[in-house]
Amino acid sequence: DNPFATFSRSTGPQNAPARARPQERSVISRERRSVTGRGTAGEFPKLEISASIHSHTLYFSDPQISVQAESQFSTSLVFFNADSTPVDRMELWIHYEPDVVEPVWVDTAGLDFFMTKPIEREVWPEAGYVRLRAKFSTPLVRSYQALMTLGWKASDKPARGVIGLDAPPGEATGVYAGSTNLLKLSRIGNAGVVEASVTILGESDPLESGPAFVATNEDPYRPGSAGGVHLGMVARSARVKAGEVSTLDIVLLNPNAAAFDQLKFRIRYDPEAVDILDADENNYITKGVNIYDGGFHETMPFEYHVVNEVYPSQGAIEYEVGSLQGLKPYPSGTVARIVFRPRHNAGSAFFWFEGMDPLTARLRSDVRARGRSLIGDGGDRPQDSLHHARVRVSPL
């Protein structure tokens, strides 16, 4: 069941260190803020990629990840090709902290069209390295190319760490056009790689509870205001039996009836742990595998329907709707419903909203009024208004 089980289990490259030697990284500023559910100050990377730099960049699509202990989650690795240079091979070194996470699977299906041979994979679990190498018979030229999705398992206790693109001494993470590594230093002296930070939450951290808000008279358009707009997930039951079909509601919390014209979200889940079932009766969109919105049209009468689709291979759900008649004050309530079935005999099923897109610096899960975010200002604690969910799976 574990694609990494067939990897080389050697002690690592010659003279490989226990930890990677830091490389230069893309522009990352640091901000102090408290960790939800902990009340302690922490330091997280706030991603800033300037489009004016025009640097080739390799990055994790979600640079800040919070998951429950012992749960599985995934990270997508994306290459930004600034000038559509033909890429003919890659050698990627991914460094992780073995006491925080461990790799369990990798999906490179998106690259199959470009390769005649399978991608080469090796792992050194003691040192915390994964190496992935591929040659492309058809060069990669897209400006935005998702290279792969990696599955991880979180440690059994609260921790904090980094999944980076560091290589051991004498090696390098590279995306190549001929002999040129496109991940070279930019004009401002930054190498084009961006790491992802991972926070493993404990049992006391309130991720499995439903979303909560405090209605006040504060300006609902001020990001972070207590009475502002939130998106949350509420499970029908906090515990389901293995193989049992259950539901999870996507809820809009809008206590001040703020008017908006766009609602979108991207939800991630572990496809090895959960099957999402097609539910499209009376839906706005019925093509493909969908989540259910057919019963909520009366309270959520959107006229603009962009996407409603489940991507099982990616462990992702995309949904976007809006108004063609300008700003409308939608009430609080259920927007859509996920119908799912746990695959494992025990454990947890974790669902989370994706936050900011590093390439555009805009939220992937958002509520907007004429382009203005009502749940974040493009980087200032938008996760405070996105409430995730965890469902425990009871053994048979």
C-alpha positions as CSV (number, residue, x, y, z in Angstrom):
1,D,0.0,0.0,0.0
2,N,3.0,2.3,0.3
3,P,4.8,3.3,-2.9
4,F,7.7,4.4,-0.8
5,A,8.1,0.8,0.5
6,T,9.9,-0.1,-2.7
7,F,12.4,2.7,-2.4
8,S,16.0,2.2,-1.6
9,R,16.3,2.0,2.2
10,S,20.0,2.9,2.3
11,T,21.5,5.1,5.0
12,G,21.6,7.9,2.5
13,P,24.1,9.6,0.1
14,Q,27.7,9.4,1.0
15,N,28.3,11.6,4.1
16,A,24.7,12.7,4.1
17,P,24.1,14.9,7.2
18,A,21.2,14.3,9.6
19,R,19.7,17.6,8.5
20,A,20.0,19.5,5.3
21,R,22.3,22.4,4.8
22,P,20.1,25.5,4.3
23,Q,20.0,26.9,0.8
24,E,19.0,30.4,-0.2
25,R,15.2,30.7,-0.6
26,S,12.6,32.9,-2.3
27,V,11.4,36.0,-0.5
28,I,9.8,35.0,2.8
29,S,9.0,37.4,5.6
30,R,8.3,36.3,9.1
31,E,5.5,37.5,11.3
32,R,4.7,36.8,14.9
33,R,1.3,35.4,15.6
34,S,-0.5,33.0,18.0
35,V,-1.2,29.4,17.0
36,T,-5.0,28.6,16.9
37,G,-6.0,26.6,19.9
38,R,-2.6,27.0,21.7
39,G,-2.5,30.5,22.8
40,T,1.3,30.7,22.4
41,A,3.2,32.9,20.0
42,G,4.7,31.1,17.0
43,E,6.6,32.1,13.8
44,F,5.3,31.1,10.4
45,P,6.5,32.0,6.9
46,K,4.4,34.5,5.1
47,L,4.9,33.9,1.4
48,E,5.7,36.8,-0.9
49,I,6.5,36.2,-4.5
50,S,7.0,39.4,-6.6
51,A,5.8,39.0,-10.2
52,S,8.2,41.7,-11.2
53,I,11.2,39.5,-10.4
54,H,10.3,37.0,-13.1
55,S,12.2,34.2,-11.4
56,H,11.6,30.5,-12.0
57,T,10.1,29.1,-8.8
58,L,9.5,25.7,-7.4
59,Y,7.1,25.7,-4.4
60,F,4.6,23.8,-2.4
61,S,1.1,25.0,-3.3
62,D,0.1,25.3,0.4
63,P,3.1,26.8,2.3
64,Q,1.4,26.6,5.7
65,I,-0.2,23.3,6.8
66,S,-1.9,22.4,10.1
67,V,-3.1,18.8,10.7
68,Q,-4.0,16.6,13.6
69,A,-1.6,14.1,15.0
70,E,-1.3,10.8,13.2
71,S,-3.4,12.0,10.3
72,Q,-2.4,11.9,6.6
73,F,-2.2,14.9,4.4
74,S,-0.8,15.9,1.0
75,T,1.3,18.6,-0.5
76,S,1.4,19.6,-4.2
77,L,4.7,20.6,-5.8
78,V,4.4,23.3,-8.5
79,F,6.9,24.8,-10.9
80,F,6.4,28.4,-12.1
81,N,8.2,28.7,-15.5
82,A,8.6,32.5,-15.8
83,D,9.4,32.5,-19.6
84,S,8.1,29.1,-20.7
85,T,11.7,27.7,-21.1
86,P,11.5,24.0,-22.3
87,V,12.3,21.8,-19.3
88,D,13.8,18.4,-20.2
89,R,14.6,16.9,-16.9
90,M,14.4,17.4,-13.1
91,E,16.2,16.1,-10.0
92,L,14.3,17.1,-6.9
93,W,15.6,16.6,-3.3
94,I,12.9,17.0,-0.7
95,H,14.0,17.2,2.9
96,Y,11.7,16.5,5.8
97,E,12.1,16.0,9.6
98,P,11.5,12.3,10.4
99,D,10.2,13.0,13.9
100,V,7.5,15.3,12.4
101,V,6.3,13.6,9.2
102,E,7.0,10.6,7.1
103,P,6.3,10.1,3.3
104,V,3.7,7.5,2.4
105,W,2.9,8.0,-1.3
106,V,3.6,10.1,-4.3
107,D,1.3,10.8,-7.4
108,T,3.1,11.9,-10.6
109,A,0.2,11.1,-12.9
110,G,0.2,14.7,-14.2
111,L,3.7,14.1,-15.7
112,D,2.9,10.7,-17.4
113,F,2.3,12.4,-20.8
114,F,5.8,13.9,-20.8
115,M,7.8,10.8,-19.8
116,T,8.6,7.5,-21.5
117,K,10.1,6.0,-18.3
118,P,8.6,6.1,-14.8
119,I,10.0,8.7,-12.4
120,E,13.0,7.4,-10.3
121,R,12.3,7.5,-6.6
122,E,14.5,7.0,-3.6
123,V,14.1,7.7,0.1
124,W,16.5,7.9,3.0
125,P,14.2,7.7,6.1
126,E,16.9,8.2,8.8
127,A,18.3,11.4,7.2
128,G,14.8,12.6,6.0
129,Y,15.5,12.8,2.2
130,V,13.4,11.9,-0.8
131,R,15.0,12.1,-4.3
132,L,12.8,12.2,-7.4
133,R,14.4,12.2,-10.9
134,A,12.8,12.3,-14.3
135,K,13.6,12.9,-18.0
136,F,10.9,14.4,-20.2
137,S,10.6,13.2,-23.8
138,T,8.2,16.1,-24.3
139,P,9.6,19.3,-22.7
140,L,7.6,21.1,-20.1
141,V,6.8,24.6,-21.3
142,R,3.7,25.6,-19.4
143,S,4.1,28.7,-17.1
144,Y,2.4,26.9,-14.3
145,Q,3.0,23.1,-14.0
146,A,1.9,20.9,-11.2
147,L,4.7,18.3,-10.9
148,M,3.4,15.9,-8.3
149,T,1.4,15.4,-5.1
150,L,3.2,13.8,-2.1
151,G,1.3,12.1,0.7
152,W,2.6,12.4,4.3
153,K,1.7,11.0,7.7
154,A,1.9,13.3,10.7
155,S,3.7,12.3,13.9
156,D,1.7,11.0,16.9
157,K,2.3,14.1,19.0
158,P,2.2,17.9,18.6
159,A,5.2,19.2,16.7
160,R,6.3,21.8,14.2
161,G,8.7,21.4,11.2
162,V,9.5,22.1,7.6
163,I,9.2,20.2,4.3
164,G,11.9,21.8,2.2
165,L,13.7,21.5,-1.1
166,D,17.1,21.3,0.4
167,A,19.7,18.8,-0.9
168,P,22.7,17.2,0.9
169,P,26.2,18.6,0.2
170,G,27.4,17.9,-3.3
171,E,23.8,17.5,-4.6
172,A,21.3,20.1,-5.8
173,T,17.5,20.4,-6.4
174,G,17.2,21.2,-10.1
175,V,14.8,21.8,-12.9
176,Y,16.9,21.7,-16.1
177,A,16.8,23.1,-19.6
178,G,19.8,21.3,-21.1
179,S,22.7,21.8,-18.6
180,T,21.1,24.9,-17.1
181,N,19.4,24.6,-13.7
182,L,16.6,27.1,-13.9
183,L,16.5,27.3,-10.1
184,K,19.5,29.6,-10.0
185,L,19.9,32.7,-8.0
186,S,17.6,35.5,-9.2
187,R,18.6,39.1,-9.8
188,I,17.9,39.9,-6.1
189,G,20.0,36.9,-4.9
190,N,17.2,34.4,-4.0
191,A,17.1,30.8,-5.2
192,G,13.7,29.9,-6.5
193,V,12.6,27.3,-4.0
194,V,10.0,27.8,-1.3
195,E,9.5,25.4,1.7
196,A,6.3,24.4,3.5
197,S,5.8,24.7,7.2
198,V,3.9,21.9,9.0
199,T,2.2,22.2,12.4
200,I,1.0,19.0,14.1
201,L,-1.9,19.8,16.4
202,G,-2.8,17.9,19.6
203,E,-6.1,16.5,20.7
204,S,-7.0,19.7,22.6
205,D,-6.8,21.8,19.4
206,P,-10.4,22.5,18.3
207,L,-10.2,21.5,14.6
208,E,-12.9,18.8,14.7
209,S,-15.5,21.1,16.2
210,G,-17.9,23.0,14.0
211,P,-17.1,26.6,13.0
212,A,-17.8,29.3,15.6
213,F,-18.2,33.1,15.4
214,V,-19.2,36.0,17.6
215,A,-21.7,38.4,16.0
216,T,-20.9,42.0,16.8
217,N,-21.5,45.4,15.2
218,E,-18.0,45.6,13.9
219,D,-17.5,46.5,10.2
220,P,-18.0,43.2,8.3
221,Y,-15.7,44.4,5.6
222,R,-12.8,44.7,7.9
223,P,-10.7,41.5,7.6
224,G,-10.4,39.7,10.8
225,S,-13.4,41.4,12.5
226,A,-15.3,39.1,14.9
227,G,-18.5,39.8,13.0
228,G,-17.0,39.2,9.6
229,V,-17.5,36.5,7.0
230,H,-16.3,32.9,7.7
231,L,-16.3,29.6,5.9
232,G,-16.6,26.5,7.9
233,M,-17.2,22.7,7.8
234,V,-19.7,21.0,10.0
235,A,-19.9,17.2,10.1
236,R,-23.2,15.5,10.6
237,S,-21.4,13.4,13.2
238,A,-18.0,13.8,14.8
239,R,-17.6,10.0,14.6
240,V,-18.6,7.6,11.9
241,K,-18.2,3.8,11.4
242,A,-15.8,2.4,8.9
243,G,-17.5,2.1,5.5
244,E,-20.5,4.2,6.7
245,V,-21.8,7.0,4.4
246,S,-21.8,10.4,6.1
247,T,-21.9,14.1,5.3
248,L,-20.0,17.3,5.9
249,D,-21.7,20.7,5.3
250,I,-19.8,23.7,3.9
251,V,-21.3,26.6,5.9
252,L,-21.2,30.3,5.2
253,L,-21.2,32.4,8.4
254,N,-22.4,35.9,7.6
255,P,-23.8,37.4,10.8
256,N,-24.0,41.0,9.4
257,A,-25.5,39.9,6.1
258,A,-22.5,41.4,4.2
259,A,-23.2,41.6,0.4
260,F,-20.8,39.8,-1.9
261,D,-20.7,38.5,-5.5
262,Q,-18.2,35.6,-5.4
263,L,-17.8,32.6,-3.2
264,K,-15.2,29.9,-3.8
265,F,-13.3,27.3,-1.9
266,R,-10.8,24.5,-2.5
267,I,-10.9,21.7,0.1
268,R,-8.3,19.1,0.5
269,Y,-8.6,15.6,1.9
270,D,-6.7,12.3,2.0
271,P,-8.0,10.2,-1.0
272,E,-6.4,7.1,0.7
273,A,-8.6,7.6,3.7
274,V,-11.9,8.9,2.2
275,D,-14.1,8.3,-0.9
276,I,-16.1,11.3,-2.0
277,L,-19.4,10.1,-3.4
278,D,-21.1,11.8,-6.4
279,A,-24.1,13.9,-5.2
280,D,-25.7,16.0,-7.9
281,E,-29.5,15.9,-7.8
282,N,-30.8,19.4,-8.8
283,N,-27.3,20.7,-8.6
284,Y,-26.1,23.9,-10.5
285,I,-23.4,21.7,-12.0
286,T,-23.7,17.9,-12.6
287,K,-20.7,17.1,-14.8
288,G,-18.1,14.9,-13.2
289,V,-18.1,14.0,-9.5
290,N,-19.8,16.7,-7.5
291,I,-20.6,17.8,-4.0
292,Y,-24.3,18.5,-3.3
293,D,-25.8,22.0,-3.5
294,G,-29.2,21.1,-5.0
295,G,-31.1,21.6,-1.7
296,F,-29.7,25.0,-0.9
297,H,-30.6,27.1,-3.9
298,E,-33.5,28.9,-2.2
299,T,-31.2,30.5,0.4
300,M,-28.1,30.5,-1.8
301,P,-29.5,31.6,-5.2
302,F,-26.3,32.0,-7.2
303,E,-26.6,32.8,-10.9
304,Y,-22.9,32.4,-11.9
305,H,-21.7,28.7,-11.7
306,V,-18.0,28.2,-12.4
307,V,-17.0,24.8,-11.0
308,N,-18.2,22.0,-8.7
309,E,-15.9,19.0,-9.1
310,V,-14.1,16.4,-7.0
311,Y,-10.6,15.4,-8.1
312,P,-9.9,12.1,-6.3
313,S,-6.4,11.6,-7.6
314,Q,-5.4,15.0,-6.0
315,G,-7.6,14.7,-2.9
316,A,-9.2,18.1,-3.8
317,I,-12.6,19.6,-4.2
318,E,-13.1,22.8,-6.2
319,Y,-16.2,24.9,-5.9
320,E,-17.0,28.4,-7.2
321,V,-20.2,30.3,-7.6
322,G,-21.3,34.0,-7.7
323,S,-23.8,36.6,-8.6
324,L,-24.3,38.2,-12.0
325,Q,-26.6,40.9,-10.6
326,G,-24.0,42.7,-8.4
327,L,-23.6,42.5,-4.7
328,K,-26.2,40.5,-2.8
329,P,-26.6,40.0,1.0
330,Y,-26.6,36.2,1.3
331,P,-27.6,34.8,4.8
332,S,-25.6,32.4,6.9
333,G,-26.3,28.8,6.1
334,T,-25.2,25.7,4.2
335,V,-23.7,26.3,0.8
336,A,-22.9,22.7,-0.2
337,R,-22.6,19.3,1.3
338,I,-19.9,16.7,0.9
339,V,-21.0,13.0,0.9
340,F,-18.2,10.8,1.9
341,R,-17.3,7.3,3.1
342,P,-14.2,6.4,5.2
343,R,-12.0,3.8,3.6
344,H,-10.0,2.9,6.7
345,N,-11.2,0.7,9.5
346,A,-10.1,3.3,12.1
347,G,-8.4,6.6,12.5
348,S,-9.5,10.1,11.3
349,A,-10.8,11.7,8.2
350,F,-9.5,15.3,8.0
351,F,-10.8,18.0,5.6
352,W,-9.2,21.4,5.3
353,F,-9.6,24.6,3.3
354,E,-6.6,25.6,1.1
355,G,-5.4,29.1,1.9
356,M,-3.3,31.4,-0.2
357,D,-2.1,30.7,-3.7
358,P,1.7,31.6,-3.6
359,L,1.7,32.6,-7.2
360,T,-1.2,35.1,-7.2
361,A,-1.1,36.0,-3.4
362,R,-4.9,35.5,-3.4
363,L,-7.0,33.1,-1.3
364,R,-8.1,29.8,-2.9
365,S,-11.0,29.7,-0.4
366,D,-12.6,33.1,-0.2
367,V,-15.8,35.3,-0.2
368,R,-15.3,38.5,-2.3
369,A,-17.2,41.7,-2.9
370,R,-16.1,43.3,-6.2
371,G,-12.8,41.7,-5.9
372,R,-12.3,42.6,-2.2
373,S,-11.9,39.7,0.3
374,L,-14.3,39.6,3.2
375,I,-12.4,37.0,5.1
376,G,-8.9,38.1,4.7
377,D,-6.8,40.9,3.3
378,G,-4.5,38.8,1.1
379,G,-2.3,37.4,3.9
380,D,-3.3,38.8,7.4
381,R,-4.5,35.7,9.2
382,P,-7.1,34.5,6.6
383,Q,-7.0,31.1,8.3
384,D,-8.8,32.6,11.3
385,S,-11.9,32.7,9.0
386,L,-11.5,29.2,7.5
387,H,-12.6,26.5,9.9
388,H,-11.5,22.9,9.1
389,A,-13.0,19.6,10.2
390,R,-12.0,16.2,11.4
391,V,-14.2,13.1,11.7
392,R,-13.1,10.1,13.7
393,V,-13.6,6.7,12.2
394,S,-14.8,4.0,14.7
395,P,-13.5,0.5,14.1
396,L,-16.1,-2.1,13.2
